[in-house]
Amino acid sequence: MNERILRSRGIVKKYGKQEVLHNIDLTLEPGKIYGLIGRNGAGKTTLLSILSAQNPATSGEIYLGEKQVWENPEALRHIFFSREISLNGGIDSSGLKVKDYLEMAEAYLPKWDKKMAEELVDFFHLDKKKKTLKLSKGMLSMLSIVLALASKADFTFLDEPVSGLDVVAREQFYRLLLEEFTESGRTFVISTHIIEEAADLFEEVIFLHQGKILLKENTQELLEHSVYVSGRAEEVDRAVKGKEIHHQETLGRSKSVMVRLKEGETLEQTEGITLQPMNLQKVFVALCDGEDG
C-alpha cells in the first residue's frame, strides 16, 4: 500500500448523546485536490479535525499507510489542518501577533517553509507586528492560508479558507493553491460553501450530508453523468423510467428531475423534454433534496 494514502474506517463522533458523524469510511489519495461540501452542521469541520488528530473519534480508526494517526508524531508530521482563527477565548485572545503565529508554525511544523511564508505575508500585505485581535476577518483568513501553504504538509486541510475574502483575494488564493499543488503534488482538502467558484479546482468532490458520506466521485465524471430533465410530465416520466432520479418538481403539467446516469446509460432529447447539464452546486442541492443537513 502507498504509505501516503490517508484512510479512515468506521469513524463515529458523538457529543454527549448526539452522534454527528456516522460510520465514515474515507480514502484520500496523494496528489489530488478534494472539495469537501456540505451544509452547515453536516460535520465537515469535525471530520477534518478528526482526520488531523486534533479531535478524538468516539470510535473508528485513521491510518496513514499502515500507521495509525492518533498520537503518532511521525504520521502527524505529514498532516496539517488550517482552520479559522477564532478570537473568542483561549490562546487567540491573549494578544498574539501575526509574527507569533509564524514563529509557532516554524517551531512545531517539521516541513515549514519560512521563505514561502515570508513571501505570502508580503503578498497579502499582512503586518507581522499587528495583533490578531486587530485583524479583519479577511486578514485572519489570509493568515490561515499562509499557515496552510507554508506548512508543506503532504495532506493539508483548509476549512472555509476564503471566508471573509473579497473576490480578488479569493482568485489570488485559488491561483496560489494551484501553483503550489502543481509544484509539490501535495494533497489538499478544501471545505467551502462557495461551491461553483471553486469547482474547477476539485479533482474529486466529497458530499457530506447529515454526518454521512453521500458520495465521493471524480468531479468531471459526476457532472458528465448528471442531467436536468424538464418538460411535459408524461414525457419526462417516459424518458427517465428505470433511471436514478433525484429532486422531482412538478408545476401543473410540467415536471423536472435530476438524473444520475450510470456508465453506458444515455438519455435522448425528444420534442417534449429538454436536457440540460448541471453545475456542481445544483448537483449538490438536488442530491440533498432540501433536507436539513
C-alpha positions as CSV (number, residue, x, y, z in Angstrom):
1,M,0.0,0.0,0.0
2,N,1.2,3.5,-0.8
3,E,2.3,4.9,2.6
4,R,0.9,8.3,1.7
5,I,-2.7,7.2,1.4
6,L,-4.8,8.5,4.3
7,R,-7.8,6.5,5.2
8,S,-10.5,6.4,7.9
9,R,-12.6,3.3,8.8
10,G,-15.8,3.4,10.7
11,I,-15.3,6.9,12.2
12,V,-18.1,7.8,14.6
13,K,-18.2,11.0,16.6
14,K,-20.6,11.7,19.4
15,Y,-21.0,14.8,21.6
16,G,-22.9,13.6,24.5
17,K,-25.9,11.7,23.1
18,Q,-25.7,13.4,19.7
19,E,-23.9,11.5,17.0
20,V,-22.6,14.0,14.4
21,L,-20.5,11.6,12.3
22,H,-21.9,8.2,11.3
23,N,-19.5,5.4,10.4
24,I,-17.3,7.4,8.0
25,D,-15.1,5.4,5.6
26,L,-13.0,7.7,3.5
27,T,-9.8,7.3,1.5
28,L,-7.7,10.3,0.4
29,E,-5.1,9.6,-2.2
30,P,-1.9,11.6,-2.8
31,G,-1.6,14.3,-5.4
32,K,-5.3,15.4,-5.5
33,I,-7.4,18.4,-4.6
34,Y,-10.6,17.4,-2.9
35,G,-13.6,19.5,-2.3
36,L,-15.5,18.8,0.9
37,I,-19.0,20.1,0.5
38,G,-21.9,20.0,3.0
39,R,-24.5,22.2,4.6
40,N,-24.0,23.9,7.9
41,G,-23.9,21.3,10.6
42,A,-23.1,18.4,8.3
43,G,-19.9,17.6,10.2
44,K,-17.2,18.9,7.8
45,T,-15.0,20.7,10.4
46,T,-15.4,17.8,12.8
47,L,-14.3,15.3,10.2
48,L,-11.2,17.3,9.3
49,S,-10.3,17.8,12.9
50,I,-10.5,14.0,13.5
51,L,-8.5,13.2,10.3
52,S,-5.8,15.5,11.5
53,A,-5.9,14.1,15.1
54,Q,-6.9,17.4,16.6
55,N,-10.1,15.8,17.9
56,P,-10.5,12.1,19.0
57,A,-13.1,10.0,17.3
58,T,-15.6,8.2,19.5
59,S,-14.9,5.1,17.6
60,G,-13.1,4.1,14.4
61,E,-9.5,4.4,13.1
62,I,-7.4,6.6,10.8
63,Y,-4.3,5.3,9.1
64,L,-1.6,7.0,7.1
65,G,-0.4,4.0,5.2
66,E,-0.1,1.2,7.8
67,K,0.4,3.6,10.7
68,Q,-2.4,4.9,12.9
69,V,-2.5,8.7,13.1
70,W,-3.8,9.2,16.6
71,E,-0.9,10.0,19.0
72,N,1.7,9.2,16.2
73,P,4.1,12.2,15.7
74,E,5.7,10.5,12.7
75,A,2.3,10.3,10.9
76,L,1.2,13.7,12.0
77,R,4.2,15.5,10.5
78,H,2.5,14.8,7.2
79,I,-0.9,16.3,8.1
80,F,-1.9,19.9,8.8
81,F,-5.4,21.3,9.4
82,S,-5.7,25.0,8.8
83,R,-8.9,26.3,10.4
84,E,-10.5,29.6,11.1
85,I,-8.5,31.6,13.7
86,S,-11.0,32.2,16.5
87,L,-10.7,35.3,18.7
88,N,-13.4,34.2,21.1
89,G,-11.5,32.9,24.2
90,G,-8.4,30.8,24.5
91,I,-4.9,31.4,23.2
92,D,-6.2,33.6,20.4
93,S,-7.4,36.3,22.8
94,S,-4.1,36.7,24.6
95,G,-2.7,39.4,22.3
96,L,-0.8,37.2,19.9
97,K,0.7,38.9,16.8
98,V,1.0,37.6,13.3
99,K,4.7,37.0,13.8
100,D,3.9,34.9,16.9
101,Y,1.8,32.5,14.7
102,L,4.6,32.3,12.2
103,E,7.2,31.6,14.9
104,M,5.0,28.8,16.4
105,A,4.5,27.3,13.0
106,E,8.2,27.3,12.4
107,A,8.8,25.6,15.8
108,Y,6.1,22.9,15.5
109,L,5.8,22.1,11.8
110,P,8.6,20.0,10.6
111,K,8.2,20.9,6.9
112,W,7.7,24.6,7.5
113,D,8.8,26.7,4.5
114,K,9.9,30.0,6.1
115,K,10.8,31.6,2.8
116,M,7.4,30.8,1.4
117,A,5.7,32.1,4.5
118,E,7.5,35.5,4.3
119,E,6.6,35.8,0.6
120,L,3.0,35.1,1.3
121,V,2.9,37.6,4.2
122,D,4.2,40.2,1.8
123,F,1.9,39.2,-1.0
124,F,-1.2,39.5,1.3
125,H,0.2,42.7,2.9
126,L,0.0,41.3,6.4
127,D,1.6,43.3,9.2
128,K,3.6,40.9,11.2
129,K,3.6,43.2,14.2
130,K,-0.2,43.5,14.3
131,K,-2.2,41.6,16.9
132,T,-4.6,39.1,15.5
133,L,-7.3,40.8,17.6
134,K,-6.9,43.8,15.4
135,L,-7.1,41.9,12.1
136,S,-10.2,41.9,9.9
137,K,-12.0,38.6,9.1
138,G,-10.3,38.7,5.6
139,M,-6.9,39.2,7.1
140,L,-7.4,36.3,9.5
141,S,-8.3,34.1,6.5
142,M,-5.1,35.2,4.8
143,L,-3.1,34.3,7.8
144,S,-4.7,30.8,7.8
145,I,-3.9,30.4,4.2
146,V,-0.2,31.4,4.8
147,L,0.0,28.7,7.5
148,A,-1.6,26.1,5.3
149,L,0.5,26.6,2.2
150,A,3.8,27.2,4.0
151,S,3.2,24.1,6.2
152,K,4.2,22.0,3.2
153,A,2.3,19.1,4.8
154,D,1.6,16.2,2.4
155,F,-2.1,16.3,3.5
156,T,-3.3,19.9,4.0
157,F,-6.9,20.6,5.1
158,L,-8.4,24.0,4.7
159,D,-11.7,24.8,6.4
160,E,-13.6,27.6,4.6
161,P,-10.3,29.3,3.6
162,V,-11.9,32.1,1.6
163,S,-14.3,33.1,4.3
164,G,-14.1,36.9,4.6
165,L,-12.1,37.3,1.4
166,D,-13.3,39.6,-1.4
167,V,-13.5,38.3,-4.9
168,V,-10.0,39.5,-5.9
169,A,-8.4,37.8,-2.9
170,R,-10.3,34.6,-3.5
171,E,-9.0,34.4,-7.0
172,Q,-5.5,35.1,-5.7
173,F,-5.9,32.2,-3.3
174,Y,-7.1,29.8,-5.9
175,R,-4.1,30.7,-8.2
176,L,-1.6,30.3,-5.3
177,L,-3.2,26.9,-4.4
178,L,-2.9,25.6,-7.9
179,E,0.7,26.8,-8.3
180,E,1.7,25.0,-5.0
181,F,-0.3,21.9,-6.0
182,T,1.4,21.8,-9.4
183,E,4.8,22.3,-8.0
184,S,4.6,20.0,-5.0
185,G,1.9,17.3,-5.7
186,R,0.6,17.7,-2.2
187,T,-3.0,16.6,-1.3
188,F,-5.4,19.3,-0.4
189,V,-8.9,19.0,1.1
190,I,-10.9,22.3,0.8
191,S,-14.1,22.7,2.7
192,T,-16.1,25.5,1.3
193,H,-19.6,26.9,0.9
194,I,-18.7,28.8,-2.3
195,I,-19.1,25.7,-4.4
196,E,-19.3,26.9,-8.0
197,E,-16.4,29.4,-7.7
198,A,-14.0,26.7,-6.6
199,A,-15.5,23.7,-8.6
200,D,-12.8,23.8,-11.2
201,L,-10.1,23.2,-8.6
202,F,-11.5,19.9,-7.4
203,E,-10.4,16.7,-9.0
204,E,-12.8,14.9,-6.7
205,V,-15.7,16.0,-4.5
206,I,-16.9,14.6,-1.2
207,F,-20.5,15.4,-0.3
208,L,-21.1,15.2,3.4
209,H,-24.8,15.2,4.4
210,Q,-26.2,14.7,7.9
211,G,-22.9,13.2,9.1
212,K,-22.6,10.7,6.3
213,I,-20.6,10.5,3.1
214,L,-23.3,11.0,0.4
215,L,-20.8,10.5,-2.4
216,K,-17.1,10.7,-3.3
217,E,-16.5,11.0,-7.0
218,N,-14.4,12.4,-9.8
219,T,-15.9,15.9,-10.3
220,Q,-15.9,15.8,-14.1
221,E,-17.4,12.3,-14.3
222,L,-20.1,13.4,-11.7
223,L,-21.1,16.3,-13.9
224,E,-21.0,14.4,-17.1
225,H,-23.4,11.8,-15.7
226,S,-25.8,14.4,-14.1
227,V,-28.6,15.7,-16.3
228,Y,-31.5,18.1,-15.6
229,V,-34.6,16.8,-17.4
230,S,-37.7,19.0,-17.8
231,G,-40.8,19.1,-19.9
232,R,-44.3,17.7,-20.1
233,A,-44.7,15.4,-17.1
234,E,-45.7,12.3,-19.1
235,E,-42.8,12.8,-21.4
236,V,-40.3,13.2,-18.6
237,D,-41.6,10.1,-16.8
238,R,-41.2,8.1,-20.0
239,A,-37.7,9.4,-20.6
240,V,-36.4,8.7,-17.1
241,K,-38.1,5.4,-16.5
242,G,-35.6,3.0,-14.9
243,K,-33.1,5.7,-14.2
244,E,-31.7,7.0,-10.9
245,I,-33.7,10.2,-10.3
246,H,-33.5,13.0,-7.7
247,H,-35.2,16.2,-6.7
248,Q,-38.5,15.9,-8.6
249,E,-40.5,19.1,-9.1
250,T,-44.0,19.4,-10.6
251,L,-45.7,22.5,-11.7
252,G,-49.0,22.0,-13.5
253,R,-48.4,19.6,-16.4
254,S,-44.7,20.3,-16.3
255,K,-42.1,18.3,-14.5
256,S,-38.3,18.5,-13.8
257,V,-35.9,15.9,-12.3
258,M,-32.2,15.4,-11.9
259,V,-31.0,12.1,-13.4
260,R,-27.7,10.4,-12.5
261,L,-26.7,8.2,-15.4
262,K,-24.8,5.0,-14.8
263,E,-21.9,4.0,-17.0
264,G,-23.3,3.3,-20.5
265,E,-26.7,4.9,-19.9
266,T,-28.0,7.7,-22.1
267,L,-30.9,10.0,-22.4
268,E,-32.4,11.1,-25.7
269,Q,-33.9,14.5,-26.1
270,T,-37.4,14.4,-27.7
271,E,-39.9,17.1,-28.6
272,G,-41.5,17.0,-25.2
273,I,-38.4,17.3,-23.0
274,T,-35.3,19.4,-22.5
275,L,-31.9,18.1,-21.3
276,Q,-29.5,20.4,-19.6
277,P,-26.1,20.0,-18.0
278,M,-25.8,20.7,-14.3
279,N,-23.1,22.6,-12.3
280,L,-21.7,21.2,-9.1
281,Q,-23.8,23.4,-6.8
282,K,-27.0,22.3,-8.5
283,V,-26.0,18.6,-8.3
284,F,-25.3,19.0,-4.5
285,V,-28.6,20.7,-3.9
286,A,-30.5,18.1,-5.9
287,L,-28.9,15.2,-4.1
288,C,-29.5,16.7,-0.7
289,D,-33.1,17.4,-1.9
290,G,-33.6,20.2,0.5
291,E,-33.3,18.1,3.6
292,D,-31.8,19.6,6.8
293,G,-28.1,18.8,7.0
